[in-house]
């Protein structure tokens, strides 16, 4: 009788481990995602990796975005100053890391990061989608490698 209980407990524990290991709500790559933020639809054309909520990985991504936001904001301002007299904003929670890679191979400390950003005017009136590729080097420099305007959104009247 005790032997059967042990076997049943072991099977239950193994099932729980399998369920946790193959949980559909863990990290995943999402392709052609439609995001809705404050009623505005933004369509992503690439695939993106979404880390678990409140995970260390999400914390690291948020840290990268926060540290690089001034460079991203400066490039967005540079592009849109030609088209808008209003101040544009970038929300850190709307910046998506599309890709990241080490430049120079394993344990090299130069990185190429590609971001998807959604600049907005006023109370989150999205005006477009842009891709920005940055090079971050071990000599503490950040350079814009490429700015690509992907599409326009309809902005609110008066902006």
N, C-alpha and C positions, 0 to 999 in steps of 0.2 A: 504494500500500500504506500509506504513512504517513498519507495523507488518510483512509483507511478507519479506521485505528486512532484518529485524532483524533475522528472522528465517533462511533465506538463509545464512547470515553472520555467525550465530551460527553453522550451519551445516558445512560450509566451514572450520571454525576454528577447529571443532571436527575432520574433515577429516584430516586436516594438523597435528593435534596432533597424530592421529592414524598412519599416515604415518611416522612421526618422531619416534614414539615409536617402530614400527616394521620395522625399516630400516634394510635391509639385510647387510649393511656395518658397523654395530655396532659390539661390542665385540662378539667373537664366539670361539668355540672350533674346532680345525682343527685336523683331524685324517689322518694318513698315507700321510703326505704332502711331496711332492717332492720340495726341494728347489734348485734353480739354482743360484749359486754365481760365477761370473766370469767364466762361462762355465763348472764348476764342478757340478755334480749332487750329492746331498746328500739326502738320503732317511731317513725320520724319521719313527721309528717304533711305537712310542707312540702318544698319543693325546696331544695337547698343547693348551694353552689358549693364544690368541693373543689380547692384549688390543688395544683400539682405538689409532690411530696415534696422537701424541702430547697430549695425555690425561695425567691426573695426575697419573693414574695407570701405564702407560708406563714409566713415569718419575721415579716412585718408583722402578719399575723393573730394569731400567737402573742404578739407584743408587745402588741397591743391588748388581748387577753384577759388577759395578765399585769397590765397597768396597771389594768384595770377590774375585776379579780377581787375586790378588797376591797368594791366597791360591789355586785357580784353576790352575794357571800357574805353581806353584811349584809342584803340583801333576802330571800334564801333563809332566813336565820336568823329574820328577822321573821315570815315566813309560817309556817314549820314549828315555831316555838317553841310554838304553840298545840297542836300534835299530837304532839310528841316531846320527851322529856326528855333524849335523847342529843344529842351534838354532831354536826351534819351537816357534810359536806365537799363541795366542788366540785373536781373534777379539771380543771385547765386543758386537758388534752388531750381532755376530754369536752364542752367548751363549744364550741358551733357558732355561727358568725355566720350567721344566717338572712337578714338584709338589712342594708344600710347605705345611707344617703342623706345628701346635703348638704341642710341646711335653709337656704333662702334663695338657692339657685341656685349657678351656677358660681363657683368659687373662694371661696365662703362657707366660713367655718371653724366652723360649727356643724353637728353631725352627729347623726343618729338611727340608733342601732344596735339591732338586735333579735337576741337570743341565745336559743339553746335550751340549757338546762342539765339535768343529771341528778344531783340531789343523792343522796348515799349516806351510810349509817351503817356504821361499823366497816370491815370488809375488803371494801369495794365492794358492799354490799348496797343496791342502788338502790331508792329509795322513791318516785320519781316523775319526771315530765318537766314542766318549766316553761319559759315564754317570758318573757323580761325585756327590755323596751325602755328604753334609756337615751338621754338627750340629753346630748351633750358639747358645751360651748360654748367659744368662743375666750377667754372670761374665766376659763378654768381651772375651770369647775364641771361636775360630773356630777350629773344628776338622773334619778331613776327616773320614767319616764313611765307605765309600765304593768307590772304583774306578773300573769301569767296562768298558773294551775295547769292543766296540760293533762290529765294522768292520773296515777293511782297505780300503783305496782308493789307486788308483795308483798314486805314486808320480812321479814327473818329473825326467828324467835321470840326474844324477850328484848329487843327494842329498842323 
